[in-house]
Amino acid sequence: MYLKIAFAVLCLSILGYFVREYNEVKPSVLKKTHMKFSSKTRYNNKRNITFEVPKHCEPLHISMVLRHGTRYPSLNDVKKIDKMLKVVEETLNPSDGTMHIDDLRFPLKNPFSHTNDKLLTTVGQEEMYNIAKELLRRFPNLLAYPYEPQKFDFISTGTTRAAQSAMAFAFGLFEGRGHLGTNNFQPVAILSKAMDKDPLLRFFDICPKYITRVKENKSALHEFKAFKHGEEMRNVLGKVTRKLNFKPSVLSEDHIVGMYTACMFEVAVYDKENTWCELFEEEDLLVLDYLSDLKHYWKRGYGHPITYKIGCPLLERIVTSLKNATESSLEDRMYGAFMFAHGETLQPLYALLDLFKDQEELRANNFLKQHERKYKVSRITPFGANIAFVLYKCREKEKRFKEVETQGLHSFIVQVFVNEELISLPCCDHQTECSFKTFLHCFDNKVCDLSSMCSVE
């Protein structure tokens, strides 16, 4: 059973963060770096996406999985930046003690602390708050009900960033509709499990076969490593070396990755591109973005079947929640199920749904062919990424689908949204409206025995 964590008190000092408008990246940043930071890209809350409920239909249930919002870099990433800085500043020897390349000025201090390891940022809180507000705008009749634990399910992984994201989202959804304090705060129960005992949202941590064959297998990321030491990365290394006026042997590809890490987190966290990003041209960022995408593809996506097959408990949970909504009375129905997790959770789920699958695998030797790839992590799994399954009951009598309607089952349809944008499912003839019968045929009753799947002989 999930342990209930009741959020009864919310510090009033952070409420102002949520109500402020999301700080959109400056036009100059959008021009140079937007959508080129793979999984470290900020969520874009300012797209003004057009949305209409399907004609003659009413929403019954929403099941949604969200990645946490923008976070600080991991301790490992901070150490990468430290290591890179040490080499750069030991090599630089300007006579006056300072040096600059455009706005990149040395000596330069690492702006990221060792103590903020993966913690949610203010920007990340706002992302979650705004996603909830948009969802409430789209489905007011469904989500405007008073909060009850049996009507709205909130589940988080056992991490601070995911739990805070759940809190920020819940605050946006129920703002002003509770009974606590002058702001009418509504406490929400958020369920969680220990990270090493969570088959629903952190299946990648508890599967021995995945851990041994992919996560800890040096050969599993062969394509990523080959590209990291390939021609495209050598070109980036050479250009940066010349800009810094270093000897060719000083910097390595690892140092370039450290600079890229500093660049993308400064944009994501501080909205600042005028330091390490100055070292990279547009084509350099495309190379580095592809390098990162290769790692995600082979570690968390389509690269190895075990990687996404172990996400079946999550898909099973979503299907069950939708089925329950079709069978429950209004009094018993759950209106929304919201699960807060990670990019490692979402990418296997995408693969189980056959979404964002390219005709060719992402490899070290097909970079030029993959400029328009579907599996572009900055678009599908940025910070705050989310996928929502919305179940509707439709009133029209005419046939909505090719198959013959039986027993009223086809009065239900499902729509899927990725990052708030309506998408089509390949299994539903690439339509954005999927009959519930077809949806169940595609994704229900699949074998999902995690113990057997993850056993290592």
Secondary structure as GFF3:
##gff-version 3
##sequence-region A 1 457
A	DSSP	beta_strand	3	7	.	.	.	ID=ss1
A	DSSP	three_ten_helix	12	14	.	.	.	ID=ss2
A	DSSP	alpha_helix	15	19	.	.	.	ID=ss3
A	DSSP	alpha_helix	27	32	.	.	.	ID=ss4
A	DSSP	three_ten_helix	38	40	.	.	.	ID=ss5
A	DSSP	beta_strand	57	67	.	.	.	ID=ss6
A	DSSP	alpha_helix	75	91	.	.	.	ID=ss7
A	DSSP	beta_strand	99	101	.	.	.	ID=ss8
A	DSSP	beta_strand	104	106	.	.	.	ID=ss9
A	DSSP	alpha_helix	122	138	.	.	.	ID=ss10
A	DSSP	alpha_helix	140	143	.	.	.	ID=ss11
A	DSSP	beta_strand	152	157	.	.	.	ID=ss12
A	DSSP	alpha_helix	160	174	.	.	.	ID=ss13
A	DSSP	beta_strand	188	193	.	.	.	ID=ss14
A	DSSP	three_ten_helix	195	197	.	.	.	ID=ss15
A	DSSP	three_ten_helix	203	205	.	.	.	ID=ss16
A	DSSP	alpha_helix	208	210	.	.	.	ID=ss17
A	DSSP	pi_helix	211	215	.	.	.	ID=ss18
A	DSSP	three_ten_helix	218	221	.	.	.	ID=ss19
A	DSSP	alpha_helix	222	228	.	.	.	ID=ss20
A	DSSP	alpha_helix	231	243	.	.	.	ID=ss21
A	DSSP	alpha_helix	253	270	.	.	.	ID=ss22
A	DSSP	three_ten_helix	276	279	.	.	.	ID=ss23
A	DSSP	alpha_helix	282	300	.	.	.	ID=ss24
A	DSSP	alpha_helix	305	309	.	.	.	ID=ss25
A	DSSP	alpha_helix	312	327	.	.	.	ID=ss26
A	DSSP	beta_strand	336	341	.	.	.	ID=ss27
A	DSSP	alpha_helix	343	352	.	.	.	ID=ss28
A	DSSP	three_ten_helix	368	370	.	.	.	ID=ss29
A	DSSP	alpha_helix	377	380	.	.	.	ID=ss30
A	DSSP	beta_strand	386	394	.	.	.	ID=ss31
A	DSSP	three_ten_helix	409	411	.	.	.	ID=ss32
A	DSSP	beta_strand	412	418	.	.	.	ID=ss33
A	DSSP	beta_strand	421	423	.	.	.	ID=ss34
A	DSSP	three_ten_helix	426	428	.	.	.	ID=ss35
A	DSSP	beta_strand	434	435	.	.	.	ID=ss36
A	DSSP	alpha_helix	436	443	.	.	.	ID=ss37
A	DSSP	alpha_helix	450	454	.	.	.	ID=ss38
###
